[in-house]
Amino acid sequence: MKQNSIIVFVCEHGAAKSILAAAYFNKLAQEEKLNLHAVARGTHPDAELSSKTIAGLQKDGLTPTESIPTKLTREEIESAQQIVWFCDVPDEYHQQAIVEQWLDIPPVSEDYETSRDAIVERIRKLIGHL
């Protein structure tokens, strides 16, 4: 991937919302023939992906972009075209890239479908602006 073709989705644990968002972003971006690719990252990654997220994505015919939660790096922040946060942005990451916060997405652990639908709706709007 060339610089600025990466969209980074970040949630605290890198195990659910960011994984869900990256998988759907990549599906929708490919359908729109956009030269963009999403990755999922966490600020404090869990040891493994959310089982509800994996099961939901598999049911939807998608595969997670990551096999384990991955910590966000400074290099990713500096090279991303856009960063979407599902959690509060740590001070050290402000002013590094175009940042958008989606703090009102319901937890995947409570209702996969509701969370997925809210994320997909936001992704469609995001793709429309890219």
Order of alpha helices (4+ residues) and beta strands (2+ residues): beta-alpha-beta-alpha-alpha-beta-beta-alpha
